[in-house]
């Protein structure tokens, strides 16, 4: 065989490998970002929840249903985040692999907080990894079927250590489904882990420079960030499921703002900003916008590190007065 014929054959084989990459569907943009990094150069994952929408309540569009029907694998956080998604996955994509990332080995889980105000967190240094107790707890939930996440805060992607665990899980499942591209997935995953570590280190440095900043979030989505980076939210207007807060909860938070020294409030583009105004009217508290789903971040392989950095950016903006 001539050199030119061999080169042509290699091009054809490469194109075939790309064409046969698994059809991947993800639930939210952070999961899509992790999958996109692992699949870089091989394929592109689809996402169901569009930027600016809430993951806690979303109506599937016909294009979403079509994507699920053709999917070979669905990566999703779990029904704790998107209870509305489980039935469509089971009915529209019964032939696909279903990977619930909260059950991935190594995932750190935190229990959802209930009160309007919060106690300080124990500091987990990303460089040191998570506690063995957390690891054991995660291993207890590693079976995709038959496990329970009752009371778990579903915003687990906001811990960069979980982002790394999920990257490994995504790469392993893609390699199983697509062994022809297993080496590419492994190489991409290794690079992704290093990028996540770098983003975590930058975020830790940015937060350390802010000192003891006391902030309140619109809804309780940032516990994993707080836990990993050793910062403390004073409370949240809404629960972790973004449900409408009761008048009693708002009154409790208003009463506590001054006593807790709150100077910053984080709003989100998906929800009514007037609720923050109700709580902080006349208090002098500054606000900044942050989105746990990263609506303002361009999708693609670099999405997830940018999302981790956005936490430090938003709090720095709040410290500076918005």
Steps between C-alpha positions, in 0.01 A plus 500: 500500500634843406561770760220713354256208512592430862449864591160500331400186690603656831287805424203277423548301819531817707181634346322174572608509866370854530170413329451208739560703815213439746199729481518667840226695678558692825254666736668832584777720362763408765462131415507583130823693559665203669386265224610745230853509646522122510360475144709784356609407149264201492143626534272756662244429774151648498341676798135507603466795741566815300703797633287727715252225595470339842603136532252453784203537267534472123258404221663284234477632145440275198869533411590377850275197459660425164848522653404255775347258251826481305733504801742218572592635842338756731715666766294675767547616859205304636131533584591708806571787257261418215213282628310578180768335285495141624183395318603652161837324526333169573233533231687681222848353548448148639773366272759755617744466788378712792783641714389674821801706601405539865563125518845523338786361711675771701210746499475709817139546611370764741162502664262776393470786746154600619525818707520853363839548668799266497777387733864537389657224291804291567772596250584234240817579306459383140869408495447259791192330357193422707458326833512121508153506653375688195673248275344208683160666482541550127608140450188386684299676228697381199242246381292664227189313615384438854680791664337789685583870502224611735568854620809550282579847369510436122735787403799269532668614177604818680767309691797474261594166657162371388565648157813287486316188619231554237762557230647160580154340496411658166832393344458143628146465362593650163800268473271206573255604229763615252826307547635630169531844659588385854854642479368842399250500787772406750738769372228765507391398849855527634529850355159592644604396851804727483287789373249455781780497757636824355158666509450387861839640602421835338160513668645417840752784461230744387277415796786520749561858387141595592538430871190419705234592246149423624250442220148374440401304190171516316456125532708250688710377208855573617554273799753286311705806402489628856602162640789458259643852525434579864260790453164535672166614370295660773178365352278483193168646397380169354569133570734289286207395279436868416144482633323826586603605851237535767433839662638356825828408331537848351424658837760277669766597249418872522533487877836324480670712231629768733602266779700281260681791337374418149643738239437309175207327330531272198212512254435260213373573148234225510308634799307808608749766622223680688522237773852615583371856515236391748762355732767769473306820443674784680776276637790625286577146383657489153407242239674303227364253247615138501352196332573145622424382146734753337250659262747775400789259434552382140431127466780266410804319640612792719160562655555322831826670610339835411200411716723428800681832452170688476432445869806699603428763234143554622600534865780739409248714311272495802787604727573790263141620516339327200 
